[in-house]
Amino acid sequence: MPENELFKTALNKAMALCAAREYCSAEIAVKLNAWGMEDKESARIIEHLKKDNFINEERYALGFVKDKFKYNKWGKLKISAHLKAKNLPSSLINKALDTLDNKIYRQMLNNLLISHRRTVKAKSQYDLKAKLMRYGLSKGFESSLLYDLLNEMEL
């Protein structure tokens, strides 16, 4: 297959992927690499996709934050770490995280802790708080917020 044909095929395939769901540049670059595209050609395809708005990093970040918070019940730290792993700029990540309502965020964490509390077996109050703290940290919530909520809760 001539070089130009391979480029067009990869571009069309990438357009189809991006039309079906949101992707960031890093994810598309991985796919292009798997399809045997060289870095220079991949960069050209990604620029083309960005120009035609198939890839929009801001839209991707906003959707990622919304979905991971709502469906996976992740905290800001875990969401941020996953977005950084996709090479998104910190300013974009912070902008997307700022869209989360603090009251809803706090309520989600509170509900998670209450729900998890029912399944935790602990020998003492101290042990229970430690287990709930570790659970909240593993979900990506901030330690200061966890500490405040755990102190407010009647365990």
C-alpha positions as CSV (number, residue, x, y, z in Angstrom):
1,M,0.0,0.0,0.0
2,P,1.5,3.4,-0.9
3,E,2.4,5.8,1.9
4,N,-0.3,8.2,0.9
5,E,-3.0,5.5,1.0
6,L,-1.8,4.3,4.4
7,F,-2.1,7.9,5.7
8,K,-5.6,8.3,4.3
9,T,-6.7,5.0,5.7
10,A,-5.3,5.8,9.1
11,L,-6.9,9.3,9.1
12,N,-10.3,7.9,8.1
13,K,-10.1,5.2,10.8
14,A,-9.1,7.8,13.4
15,M,-12.0,10.1,12.3
16,A,-14.4,7.2,12.7
17,L,-13.1,6.4,16.2
18,C,-13.3,10.1,17.3
19,A,-16.8,10.4,15.9
20,A,-18.0,7.5,18.0
21,R,-16.6,8.8,21.4
22,E,-14.2,11.3,22.9
23,Y,-10.5,10.6,22.6
24,C,-7.5,12.8,23.6
25,S,-4.4,13.2,21.5
26,A,-2.4,10.7,23.5
27,E,-5.0,7.9,23.1
28,I,-5.1,8.5,19.3
29,A,-1.3,8.6,19.1
30,V,-1.2,5.1,20.8
31,K,-3.7,3.8,18.3
32,L,-1.8,5.2,15.4
33,N,1.4,3.7,16.7
34,A,-0.3,0.3,17.0
35,W,-1.4,0.6,13.3
36,G,2.2,1.1,12.3
37,M,2.2,4.9,11.7
38,E,5.4,6.8,12.1
39,D,5.6,9.6,14.7
40,K,5.7,12.3,12.0
41,E,2.7,11.0,10.2
42,S,0.8,10.5,13.5
43,A,1.5,14.1,14.4
44,R,0.0,15.2,11.0
45,I,-3.1,13.1,11.6
46,I,-3.6,14.4,15.1
47,E,-3.3,18.0,13.9
48,H,-5.8,17.3,11.2
49,L,-8.2,15.8,13.7
50,K,-7.8,18.8,16.0
51,K,-8.3,21.2,13.2
52,D,-11.6,19.5,12.2
53,N,-12.6,19.4,15.9
54,F,-12.6,15.6,16.1
55,I,-10.2,15.9,19.0
56,N,-10.8,18.7,21.5
57,E,-8.7,18.3,24.7
58,E,-11.0,20.7,26.7
59,R,-14.1,18.8,25.7
60,Y,-12.4,15.5,26.5
61,A,-11.2,16.7,30.0
62,L,-14.7,18.1,30.9
63,G,-16.3,14.8,29.9
64,F,-13.7,12.7,31.6
65,V,-14.1,14.6,34.9
66,K,-17.9,14.4,34.7
67,D,-18.0,10.7,33.9
68,K,-15.4,9.6,36.4
69,F,-17.0,11.5,39.2
70,K,-20.6,10.5,38.4
71,Y,-20.1,6.9,37.5
72,N,-16.9,5.8,39.1
73,K,-17.2,8.0,42.1
74,W,-13.6,9.2,41.9
75,G,-12.2,12.1,43.8
76,K,-10.3,15.1,42.2
77,L,-6.9,13.6,43.0
78,K,-7.5,10.4,41.1
79,I,-9.2,12.1,38.2
80,S,-6.3,14.6,38.0
81,A,-3.7,11.8,38.0
82,H,-5.4,10.0,35.2
83,L,-5.7,13.1,33.1
84,K,-2.0,14.0,33.7
85,A,-1.1,10.5,32.5
86,K,-2.8,11.4,29.2
87,N,-0.5,14.4,28.9
88,L,-3.2,17.0,29.2
89,P,-2.0,20.5,30.4
90,S,-2.5,21.3,34.2
91,S,-4.4,24.4,33.3
92,L,-7.0,22.4,31.4
93,I,-7.2,19.7,34.1
94,N,-7.8,22.4,36.8
95,K,-10.4,24.1,34.6
96,A,-12.3,20.8,34.2
97,L,-12.1,20.0,37.9
98,D,-13.4,23.4,38.8
99,T,-16.7,22.4,37.1
100,L,-17.4,20.0,40.0
101,D,-19.8,21.5,42.5
102,N,-18.2,21.4,45.9
103,K,-21.4,20.7,47.8
104,I,-22.2,17.7,45.5
105,Y,-18.6,16.6,45.7
106,R,-18.7,16.6,49.5
107,Q,-22.1,14.9,49.6
108,M,-20.8,12.1,47.2
109,L,-17.8,11.5,49.5
110,N,-20.1,11.4,52.6
111,N,-22.4,8.9,50.9
112,L,-19.5,6.7,49.9
113,L,-18.1,6.7,53.4
114,I,-21.5,5.8,54.9
115,S,-22.0,3.1,52.4
116,H,-18.6,1.6,52.9
117,R,-19.0,1.9,56.7
118,R,-21.7,-0.9,56.6
119,T,-19.2,-3.4,55.2
120,V,-16.2,-2.5,57.3
121,K,-15.3,-4.7,60.3
122,A,-13.1,-2.8,62.8
123,K,-11.9,-3.5,66.3
124,S,-12.1,0.1,67.4
125,Q,-13.1,3.6,66.4
126,Y,-9.5,4.4,65.5
127,D,-9.3,1.3,63.3
128,L,-12.6,2.1,61.6
129,K,-11.5,5.7,60.9
130,A,-8.2,4.5,59.5
131,K,-10.0,2.0,57.2
132,L,-12.5,4.6,56.0
133,M,-9.6,7.1,55.5
134,R,-7.7,4.6,53.4
135,Y,-10.8,3.8,51.3
136,G,-11.5,7.5,50.6
137,L,-7.8,8.1,49.7
138,S,-8.0,5.1,47.3
139,K,-11.0,6.7,45.6
140,G,-8.9,9.9,45.1
141,F,-10.4,12.2,47.6
142,E,-8.3,14.8,49.5
143,S,-7.1,13.8,53.0
144,S,-8.2,17.1,54.6
145,L,-11.8,16.7,53.3
146,L,-11.8,13.0,54.5
147,Y,-10.5,14.0,57.9
148,D,-13.2,16.7,58.3
149,L,-16.0,14.4,57.2
150,L,-14.8,11.5,59.4
151,N,-14.7,13.8,62.4
152,E,-18.2,15.0,61.7
153,M,-19.6,11.5,61.3
154,E,-21.0,9.5,64.1
155,L,-19.2,6.2,63.8
